[in-house]
């Protein structure tokens, strides 16, 4: 069984491995259908997508149209102003074939002036609040990437009582003192306020650099089961966080298998040995 955890104050108990539907960017529908079947067979009950993930909303929506929605459904808007964000939320519902999503997230708020625009008068936050008031979304979250993102999330939580945050988390990233300090501060605030913490890039090996890109992830992922196990079990060893699966459907079987077998966090020595062996690099610097 994949371990589960209350998704903040939403009342939903989510599998700690959340299916990241960015993997459906331009995937043939038959492969989308097979992937959804695999995820559900493994007990996954939470799916995360975004309007900006290529054709992912339409492809997932076609599956939902035929099978219903037996999971917690989250999507995201990367628009920054009220009307454009609201219009995109409505389009997302149409593409997903639903009248409501469980979670709408303000996407990629990790730099200025995006943050100030989204939180200012006429900004995207007002659209998310309107969507919640109208019953188009039940909860509101915020996401981001890069080294400054936990600092931005702390600012976001000062401005609005979000139900969830999403940001990178892996062993190599946490070797950055600035990131680690801010991430741990964010964890403390989220614990105090019962805010769900979703993490991404859990099985990152490095940027692609000069390596031939053989995966649909925009970073070079870990690929061997033993390596994926170490990285995933390190993330899941933090009892407060969820892990969103990588954006490649062909990695999903190994990821779900690893999640099923989680029982303890690898040691610091094991993670350092893995990093040295594979010459791992942080994706964000």
Residue, then its C-alpha position, 0 to 999 in steps of 0.5 A: x500500500x502507498x502510504x497516505x496522509x491528510x491533505x492539509x485541512x481539506x478533509x481528504x486523505x491523499x496517497x503520499x505519491x500524487x500522480x503528476x499529470x504533466x506526464x501527459x503533455x503530448x501522450x497518445x490517449x491509449x497510453x493515458x488510459x493505461x497510465x490512469x489504470x496503473x495509477x488507480x490499481x496502485x491506489x493513487x487517489x490524487x491527480x495534479x495537472x495544469x492548464x500549461x501542461x501541453x494537452x494534459x488537461x484535455x487528455x485527462x479530461x477525456x479519461x474523466x469523461x468516460x470513467x468519472x473522477x474517482x480521485x482528488x483533482x487539482x489544476x493550476x493557472x499561470x495567468x497573473x490577472x483576475x479576468x485572464x485567470x478566471x477565464x482559464x479556470x473555466x476553460x480548465x473545467x471544460x477541458x477536464x469535463x468537470x463542474x468543479x476541481x478540488x484544488x486550484x493553484x496559482x502556478x509558478x509564483x517564484x519571482x517578481x513581478x509575477x508575484x506582485x501582479x497575482x497578489x495585487x488589485x485585479x490579480x489572479x488571487x482574486x480569480x481563485x477566490x471567485x472560483x471558490x465562492x462560485x463552487x468551481x474550486x473547493x480549495x486554493x494553493x500556490x506553486x513555484x520552482x527555483x531557489x527563492x520559492x520557499x521564501x516566496x511561499x512564506x510571503x504568499x502565506x502572509x498574504x493569504x491563507x492557502x490550503x497547499x503549497x508545492x515546491x522542489x524537494x530532494x536531497x541534493x537541493x537541500x544541500x543549498x543552505x539558503x534553500x534548506x533554511x527557508x524550506x524548513x521555515x516553510x514546513x514549520x509554518x505549514x505544520x502550524x496552519x495545517x497547510x498541505x506540502x507537495x514536493x516535486x523533482x524528487x528523483x532529479x539526477x541533474x540538468x540534462x547538460x550534454x546528456x542525450x535527452x531520452x525522457x520527457x522530463x525537463x531534467x535528467x531523472x534517476x532511472x534505476x530502481x535502486x536509485x529511485x528507491x533511495x531518492x523517493x524514500x528520502x523524500x517520503x522520510x519527511x512525514x509532512x510532505x507529499x511527492x508528486x510523480x515525475x513527468x514521464x509515464x515510463x518512470x511511473x511503474x518504478x515510482x509507484x513500486x518504490x512508494x509501495x515499499x517505503x518504510x524508512x528514510x535512507x541515511x545521510x551516508x547512503x544519499x551522499x554515496x548516491x550523489x557522488x556515484x552519479x555526480x548528481x547536481x541541483x536542478x536549481x542554483 
